[in-house]
């Protein structure tokens, strides 16, 4: 194993030991869609995302759903489509 690879893994294990749990990161990711995050919160999230594939996937899914929602709202506002309503039943 090269020196760079050992250093990289050492940094990953240090970050993993000091990173908050995924449930906390998921809440922060969701909150970040509604309010601006502080520098420290953004740093903690990005550090966690470097080592956690599940939270990275969750973050991408949240961004995709948010973009899809904005796209749907723009389509309705521009008249390109009509709003869909649920039936009473």
N, C-alpha and C positions, 0 to 999 in steps of 0.2 A: 504494500500500500504506500502510495506516495505521501510525502510530507503534507502537501496541500489537502489531500483527501482526509488524512488524520485530523488536520486542523479544522476542516469543514465539519466533520462529524463531532468533534469536540464542541464546537460552537453550537451545533444543533442540539446536542444533549444538554448543554447549559441553558439554552433558550427554552427547551422543553421543560426542564426542572422549574424554571422561574415563570413560566407562562401560566396565565389563569386557565381554568377549565373551559372546555368547549361551550358549555351552556352559558357561561358568562360572556364569551366572545360572540356567540350567536345573538344574545340580547343587545350587545353593543353594536353589532352589524345592523340589526333591525332599527335600533334607535338612531343610528347614523343616517338612515334614510329620511328621518323626520326632523332632526335637529343637527346643527353643526357640532362636530366632536372636537374636543380639545386636542392639542398636539400630542399629549401623553396618551390619550385614548387611541388616536390614530396610530401612534408608534406601537402600542401594545397589540393592536389588531393586526397590523402588517407583520410584526414579528411572529405572531402566532400563525398567520396564514403561510409564512415561509416553511413551517414545519408540519402543518396539519392539512392534509388533502380534503378531509370531510368539511372543515370550515371554509376552505377555499371553494369547494363545490357549492356549499350553502350560499356563500357570498355571491357567486355568479348567478345562482338561481334567483336570489332576491333581486339582483340587478335586472335580470331578464324579465321577471314578472312586473317589476316597476316600469320598465320600458314598454312592455306590452300594454299595460294599463294606460300609460300616457298616449300611446299610439291609438288605442281604442277611443279615448276621450277626444283626441284631435279629429278622428274620423267622424264621430257623431257631431261635433261642433261644426265641421266643415260641410256637413250634409251628405257626405259620401256614403253613410249608412244610417239606418234608423236605430234608435235605442231599443234593446230587447228587454221585454218585461217577463217576469215569471207569471205563470197562471195562478189563479186563486187557490187551486187545489194543490 
